[in-house]
Amino acid sequence: MDDYHGKLLFRALLIVFLLGEEAAEGARVFTIINYCKTTIWPGITPGNSFNGGGFPLKPGESVVFTAPVGWVGRIWGRTGCDFDRDGNGSCQTGACGSVLKCSASGQTPATLAEFTLAPLDFYDVSLVDGFNLPVTVTPVNGQGGNCSSAGCDGDLRDNCPSELAVNVDGKTVACRSACDVFSTDQYCCRGVFGNPVTCQPTYYSKIFKQACPGAYSYAYDDPSSIFTCIGGDYIISFCSKSRKQRVCTYHINKLICSGSPRRASSTGKWLAVLLLGLASMWSSLWL
């Protein structure tokens, strides 16, 4: 586990400890929507709550899953896939080996939606491993926390620097990270650059950030890229036109849409502030 995901897991475990076992009960509804013009194959790890971790999703289709509090995982899209009846095949981008149902992370480059589900959820969309599809995460029905939309509604494939571009049949299908291409300590935020003081935005991460201001553009892009929400459900949209696009899902047989008023009490707001402060304090000690 890398430092970033270690920090997220540490925060989640801290909050569970502070609030007690009772607060950890419940689940989150995940709605995955394909707004792309072609079929995609979402990959999820761990995938026990998500149809085994992989499935096809045609243009305009959506699917709903429920994940328990305590789930720590990632969701990404695979493109250009061809699987046989036994679920064996290949993908142009995001492949998790040669299988439909993922038990391991996808091959880079891939846009990642990352989650740590706890009484206070942490979530983000990361381009640290590169970009292959626009992905946004929109919380709905949140009871407190920030609960803002995260992710990337721009398409980096349109202006990917040639040295980072992945081309298939003359078409850019993905954009690699500078770390993946050049493997230097500076681009990979390691060695003397392995902390938020020395690891700063680079020429390439700034290109990523300009296209996707609500996503991680490099490893220590925390202040503008990590989000929190208490008790929310999540809509993961591939190829949405805007992070502000109105999206809806069903929760306990009720239609819930983004932009609807939150049902957060004053106690819930106070608790969110307290937990965020504790998480920030322990995060600084963790580094």
GUSELUM-470286 format. One line per field, with one value per residue (C-alpha): residue in one letter; chain; x, y, z. Coordinates in pm, 1 decimal. Each point is the difference from the previous one (the first is absolute). Layout:
REM GUSELUM-470286
res <- (A;...)
chain <- (A;...)
px <- (X;...)
py <- (Y;...)
pz <- (Z;...)
***
This chain:
REM GUSELUM-470286
res <- (M;D;D;Y;H;G;K;L;L;F;R;A;L;L;I;V;F;L;L;G;E;E;A;A;E;G;A;R;V;F;T;I;I;N;Y;C;K;T;T;I;W;P;G;I;T;P;G;N;S;F;N;G;G;G;F;P;L;K;P;G;E;S;V;V;F;T;A;P;V;G;W;V;G;R;I;W;G;R;T;G;C;D;F;D;R;D;G;N;G;S;C;Q;T;G;A;C;G;S;V;L;K;C;S;A;S;G;Q;T;P;A;T;L;A;E;F;T;L;A;P;L;D;F;Y;D;V;S;L;V;D;G;F;N;L;P;V;T;V;T;P;V;N;G;Q;G;G;N;C;S;S;A;G;C;D;G;D;L;R;D;N;C;P;S;E;L;A;V;N;V;D;G;K;T;V;A;C;R;S;A;C;D;V;F;S;T;D;Q;Y;C;C;R;G;V;F;G;N;P;V;T;C;Q;P;T;Y;Y;S;K;I;F;K;Q;A;C;P;G;A;Y;S;Y;A;Y;D;D;P;S;S;I;F;T;C;I;G;G;D;Y;I;I;S;F;C;S;K;S;R;K;Q;R;V;C;T;Y;H;I;N;K;L;I;C;S;G;S;P;R;R;A;S;S;T;G;K;W;L;A;V;L;L;L;G;L;A;S;M;W;S;S;L;W;L)
chain <- (A;A;A;A;A;A;A;A;A;A;A;A;A;A;A;A;A;A;A;A;A;A;A;A;A;A;A;A;A;A;A;A;A;A;A;A;A;A;A;A;A;A;A;A;A;A;A;A;A;A;A;A;A;A;A;A;A;A;A;A;A;A;A;A;A;A;A;A;A;A;A;A;A;A;A;A;A;A;A;A;A;A;A;A;A;A;A;A;A;A;A;A;A;A;A;A;A;A;A;A;A;A;A;A;A;A;A;A;A;A;A;A;A;A;A;A;A;A;A;A;A;A;A;A;A;A;A;A;A;A;A;A;A;A;A;A;A;A;A;A;A;A;A;A;A;A;A;A;A;A;A;A;A;A;A;A;A;A;A;A;A;A;A;A;A;A;A;A;A;A;A;A;A;A;A;A;A;A;A;A;A;A;A;A;A;A;A;A;A;A;A;A;A;A;A;A;A;A;A;A;A;A;A;A;A;A;A;A;A;A;A;A;A;A;A;A;A;A;A;A;A;A;A;A;A;A;A;A;A;A;A;A;A;A;A;A;A;A;A;A;A;A;A;A;A;A;A;A;A;A;A;A;A;A;A;A;A;A;A;A;A;A;A;A;A;A;A;A;A;A;A;A;A;A;A;A;A;A;A;A;A;A;A;A;A;A;A)
px <- (0.0;143.4;26.8;-309.5;-233.0;160.4;-98.4;-357.6;-33.7;153.7;-253.5;-287.9;118.4;47.7;-354.7;-149.7;187.0;-121.9;-363.9;-29.1;-128.9;-362.3;81.4;170.0;-324.8;-169.1;90.1;46.9;-187.1;225.3;-156.6;232.2;-111.8;149.2;-41.7;269.8;-82.2;141.1;-23.2;234.3;88.4;20.3;256.5;-33.8;230.2;-84.9;-298.4;-202.2;-279.5;24.7;-91.9;338.8;196.5;-82.0;-279.5;-90.3;-195.1;-150.1;-51.5;-280.4;-13.7;32.2;35.3;-47.3;197.5;22.8;334.5;45.9;161.2;360.5;43.0;323.6;29.1;22.8;-218.4;121.9;-110.8;149.3;-25.3;32.6;-63.4;-83.3;-98.9;-121.6;-284.5;234.8;103.5;345.5;131.3;187.9;-48.7;172.8;9.2;-52.8;34.6;24.1;183.2;-201.3;-325.4;-335.8;-34.7;288.8;182.9;292.6;45.1;-24.4;296.6;116.4;-93.1;-347.0;-215.5;-77.4;-290.2;121.4;-206.7;49.5;-342.6;-28.1;-228.9;179.2;67.7;305.6;-13.5;188.2;68.6;367.4;205.9;320.4;-1.8;-99.6;-329.8;-218.0;-358.1;-174.4;-134.8;-199.6;-118.9;-316.0;-119.0;-373.2;-201.8;299.9;-52.6;307.4;355.3;94.9;-190.7;121.1;32.8;347.0;167.7;66.7;-255.3;270.3;154.0;378.8;23.2;-80.2;313.6;227.9;368.9;133.3;265.4;-275.5;-258.1;-108.6;-102.4;-196.4;-64.1;99.4;-238.8;100.5;-179.0;173.0;251.2;280.9;133.3;343.2;107.7;-97.3;188.3;313.7;17.3;190.6;-17.9;-140.7;-286.6;-67.8;20.0;254.9;347.0;76.0;-329.6;-200.0;-183.8;-248.3;263.6;243.6;-250.3;-156.8;-208.8;194.2;-54.6;-190.9;-207.4;-108.1;-134.1;-195.8;-127.2;-113.0;-212.5;-119.6;0.6;-200.0;242.9;340.2;265.1;297.3;54.2;-23.4;-281.1;-210.0;-147.3;-210.3;-52.3;-111.1;-358.5;-203.9;-363.5;-202.4;-258.0;-23.8;-65.2;223.4;-65.7;300.0;-43.9;219.0;22.5;-243.6;-6.1;52.9;69.8;-308.2;-220.8;-311.1;2.3;-241.6;-23.0;-247.9;54.6;-247.6;-251.2;33.6;142.5;297.1;168.1;309.7;-75.4;-278.3;9.2;204.3;-157.0;291.0;-77.9;205.3;144.6;102.8;171.3;185.4;109.7;123.2;215.0;141.6;84.8;157.4;218.6;108.7;66.0;210.4;196.9;78.5;72.3;275.2;146.5;-19.8;216.0)
py <- (0.0;342.9;293.0;174.5;-299.1;-79.3;346.0;-45.2;-335.1;143.9;283.8;-241.0;-229.5;298.9;120.3;-345.9;-21.4;343.4;-56.1;-361.5;-311.5;113.1;298.8;-227.4;-181.0;67.9;-1.1;230.1;-20.7;23.9;87.6;-35.9;175.7;-13.1;328.9;-98.3;-65.4;-352.4;-296.7;4.2;-276.0;137.3;-167.0;-0.7;-129.3;-151.0;-110.1;-224.4;257.3;98.8;-305.6;-157.2;307.6;39.1;16.6;170.5;326.0;121.8;369.1;145.0;-296.9;16.4;-256.6;21.0;-174.5;21.4;2.8;-35.5;256.3;-111.0;-54.3;152.8;-26.6;149.7;16.3;66.3;-46.6;-238.2;73.9;-192.8;-335.6;-333.8;-287.0;-349.6;-184.9;-113.9;355.4;-24.1;266.6;328.1;378.0;295.7;190.7;-80.5;-377.9;-206.2;-288.1;-193.7;-41.4;177.6;-6.8;183.9;-127.7;239.4;364.9;108.4;52.0;359.5;245.0;8.4;262.5;-124.3;75.0;-86.2;-50.0;-61.6;-62.2;76.6;212.1;282.6;-110.8;112.3;-3.6;140.2;-43.0;-54.0;58.8;-99.1;-322.2;182.7;57.6;-209.8;125.5;300.7;-108.9;196.7;-97.4;173.7;-60.9;15.4;-26.4;101.7;77.0;217.4;61.7;172.1;-233.4;185.8;-152.6;-130.7;-99.5;81.9;105.5;112.7;-242.2;-5.9;-213.1;309.2;188.4;-267.8;82.8;-225.9;-148.0;-121.6;-109.0;-361.8;-40.0;-280.6;11.8;366.9;96.3;108.6;-240.5;99.0;239.4;-140.1;173.6;163.4;-239.3;-298.3;133.2;153.7;-176.4;280.7;76.9;344.4;-124.6;-296.8;192.5;-238.7;25.5;360.5;93.7;-240.2;260.0;283.8;269.9;-114.7;-171.8;289.5;29.9;-61.8;104.2;-321.0;-3.7;358.0;-116.3;-272.2;244.9;252.3;-263.3;-156.8;251.6;-233.4;-293.7;-97.2;108.7;-122.1;-191.3;292.0;192.1;-38.8;346.1;28.2;-366.0;-205.4;23.5;-123.5;-85.2;-148.9;-264.6;83.0;-214.4;32.4;37.2;-82.4;147.6;-83.6;270.6;240.6;348.0;179.3;-69.9;215.2;-214.0;-108.5;-374.0;-220.2;-338.3;-198.3;-40.7;-202.0;28.9;378.4;199.4;203.9;255.4;215.0;355.3;-108.6;151.0;-197.8;-133.0;91.0;104.9;254.6;-289.8;-172.1;316.5;39.8;-363.1;40.5;298.4;-187.8;-308.1;200.8;176.6;-327.0;-157.1;297.9;-4.4;-369.4;27.1;253.7;-234.5;-289.5;177.6)
pz <- (0.0;-93.1;243.4;-136.2;38.2;335.6;119.7;-118.0;173.5;318.1;-0.6;-45.1;280.8;229.9;-62.0;52.2;331.5;110.7;-87.6;105.0;-169.3;-13.0;-222.9;-252.8;-83.8;-331.8;-367.1;-297.4;-329.3;-306.4;-336.4;-300.1;-320.4;-349.8;-187.4;-250.1;-365.1;16.4;235.1;296.9;244.5;357.8;221.3;380.0;272.3;235.7;-206.3;230.0;26.8;-368.7;-208.4;52.1;-106.5;-367.3;-256.9;-330.1;4.1;-326.4;-87.4;212.4;234.6;377.8;275.6;377.2;274.1;378.4;180.8;376.3;226.5;30.0;-374.7;-129.7;-375.7;-344.8;-309.8;-353.3;-357.7;-256.3;-370.1;-324.5;164.2;-158.5;230.9;-84.0;172.7;275.7;82.9;-152.7;-235.9;-26.5;21.5;-160.0;331.4;367.6;-33.9;319.6;-159.7;-257.2;196.0;11.5;378.8;162.3;305.2;-44.8;-92.2;-360.4;-227.4;-28.0;-134.8;151.7;170.9;352.5;233.2;350.5;316.2;369.5;154.0;371.1;217.3;-182.8;-358.9;-195.6;-379.7;-297.1;-369.6;-77.2;-314.3;177.7;-206.0;-319.4;-181.6;-227.8;57.4;155.6;340.6;255.8;347.8;121.9;358.5;69.3;319.9;213.7;367.8;47.4;-111.7;-323.4;-236.9;-311.5;-345.4;-75.8;-318.8;-357.8;-260.1;-243.6;-249.5;27.7;-310.9;-207.0;107.5;143.1;-58.0;-274.0;230.0;237.6;-258.5;-48.6;-363.9;-160.4;-376.6;-6.5;282.3;351.3;233.9;325.2;153.7;216.1;309.1;-9.1;276.7;-214.0;-304.2;153.0;341.4;172.5;371.3;-73.7;-218.2;228.6;331.4;149.1;151.7;95.2;-169.5;216.0;208.0;-65.3;49.5;-268.8;-230.5;-186.5;-321.0;-320.5;-360.0;-64.6;318.7;-74.6;-338.3;181.5;261.3;-259.3;-172.8;325.7;289.9;224.8;-27.1;136.0;-250.3;205.6;323.2;246.8;-165.1;317.9;74.8;-316.2;-80.0;300.3;121.2;295.1;57.9;284.5;-85.0;-370.2;-304.3;-306.7;-371.0;-218.6;-347.4;-295.8;-268.5;165.1;-153.6;329.7;365.6;65.0;-223.5;189.5;66.7;191.2;166.0;211.5;372.6;207.8;-287.4;-13.8;-289.9;125.7;-227.3;26.3;103.5;237.5;350.6;250.4;316.7;223.8;355.6;193.4;198.6;-322.4;-124.1;327.5;-12.0;-357.6;97.1;298.5;-203.6;-279.6;253.6;158.2;-339.9;-106.1;326.1;-21.5;-371.5;73.1;260.2;-245.9;-261.6)
***
